[in-house]
């Protein structure tokens, strides 16, 4: 992937959380990279993430602060959050299934109560 990148590849890319000014994207290059990935690696569920990283490697991209945006939060962080946003991946999903969803439901219930 690094051979396809025009600049340094960003780390910790979350395809659900980024903003790019689309006229600044070289779509021909993106199509080329997608085709090259398919030829070399075949289809993969992380292809969207890889293409996004390649697009961001050609942009003035900045990551969210690690204190605010925690990738793979621990069980303790999931139980008593200190960050603004969690990105539950791999084994950290346990934290979400044990604690995170309850916080969301409690918050939604509180908001529904306020709206009534």
C-alpha positions as CSV (number, residue, x, y, z in Angstrom):
1,X,0.0,0.0,0.0
2,X,2.8,2.4,0.8
3,X,4.0,2.1,-2.8
4,X,0.7,3.5,-4.0
5,X,0.6,6.4,-1.5
6,X,1.8,9.8,-2.6
7,X,2.7,10.7,1.0
8,X,3.0,9.1,4.4
9,X,0.1,6.8,5.2
10,X,-2.0,8.0,8.1
11,X,-2.4,5.6,11.1
12,X,-5.6,4.8,12.8
13,X,-8.0,5.6,10.0
14,X,-11.7,5.3,10.7
15,X,-13.7,5.4,7.5
16,X,-16.7,6.4,9.5
17,X,-15.1,9.5,10.9
18,X,-13.3,11.8,8.6
19,X,-14.0,14.8,6.3
20,X,-12.4,15.5,2.9
21,X,-13.2,18.2,0.4
22,X,-14.1,15.9,-2.5
23,X,-13.0,18.2,-5.3
24,X,-9.4,17.8,-3.9
25,X,-9.5,14.1,-4.4
26,X,-7.7,12.7,-7.4
27,X,-10.4,10.3,-8.4
28,X,-8.4,8.8,-11.3
29,X,-5.6,7.9,-8.9
30,X,-8.1,6.5,-6.5
31,X,-9.6,4.3,-9.2
32,X,-6.1,3.2,-10.2
33,X,-5.3,2.3,-6.6
34,X,-8.5,0.4,-6.2
35,X,-7.8,-1.6,-9.3
36,X,-4.2,-2.3,-8.3
37,X,-5.4,-3.5,-4.8
38,X,-7.9,-5.9,-6.4
39,X,-5.3,-7.2,-8.8
40,X,-2.7,-7.8,-6.1
41,X,-4.8,-8.7,-3.1
42,X,-8.2,-9.6,-4.3
43,X,-11.3,-8.4,-2.5
44,X,-11.0,-7.7,1.2
45,X,-13.3,-6.2,3.8
46,X,-10.7,-3.6,4.7
47,X,-10.3,-2.3,1.2
48,X,-12.5,0.8,1.9
49,X,-10.2,1.6,4.8
50,X,-7.1,1.2,2.7
51,X,-8.4,3.4,0.0
52,X,-9.4,6.1,2.5
53,X,-5.9,6.0,3.9
54,X,-4.5,6.4,0.4
55,X,-6.7,9.4,-0.2
56,X,-5.7,10.9,3.1
57,X,-2.0,10.3,2.4
58,X,-2.4,13.1,-0.3
59,X,-4.2,15.5,2.0
60,X,-3.4,17.8,4.9
61,X,-4.9,15.3,7.3
62,X,-4.9,15.5,11.1
63,X,-5.9,12.8,13.6
64,X,-8.1,13.4,16.5
65,X,-6.3,13.6,19.8
66,X,-5.7,10.1,21.3
67,X,-7.2,11.4,24.6
68,X,-10.5,12.3,22.9
69,X,-10.7,9.5,20.4
70,X,-9.8,6.1,21.8
71,X,-9.3,3.2,19.4
72,X,-9.8,-0.2,21.0
73,X,-10.9,1.1,24.5
74,X,-10.1,-1.2,27.4
75,X,-12.9,-2.7,29.5
76,X,-12.2,-0.2,32.2
77,X,-12.5,2.7,29.7
78,X,-15.8,1.2,28.4
79,X,-17.1,1.0,32.0
80,X,-16.1,4.5,33.0
81,X,-15.3,6.5,29.8
82,X,-12.9,9.4,30.0
83,X,-12.7,10.1,26.2
84,X,-15.2,11.8,23.9
85,X,-15.4,9.0,21.4
86,X,-14.7,5.2,21.3
87,X,-13.9,3.2,18.2
88,X,-14.7,-0.4,19.2
89,X,-12.7,-2.8,17.0
90,X,-11.4,-6.4,17.5
91,X,-11.3,-7.6,21.1
92,X,-12.4,-4.1,22.4
93,X,-16.0,-4.9,21.3
94,X,-16.3,-6.7,24.6
95,X,-16.2,-3.3,26.3
96,X,-19.1,-2.1,24.1
97,X,-21.2,-5.2,24.6
98,X,-20.7,-5.2,28.3
99,X,-21.0,-1.5,29.0
100,X,-21.2,0.9,26.0
101,X,-24.6,0.0,24.8
102,X,-26.1,0.4,28.2
103,X,-24.7,4.0,28.4
104,X,-26.3,4.7,25.0
105,X,-29.6,3.3,25.9
106,X,-29.6,5.2,29.2
107,X,-28.8,8.4,27.4
108,X,-31.6,7.8,24.8
109,X,-34.1,7.0,27.5
110,X,-33.1,10.2,29.3
111,X,-33.5,12.2,26.1
112,X,-36.9,10.6,25.4
113,X,-38.0,11.5,29.0
114,X,-37.0,15.1,28.4
115,X,-38.8,15.3,25.1
116,X,-42.1,14.0,26.6
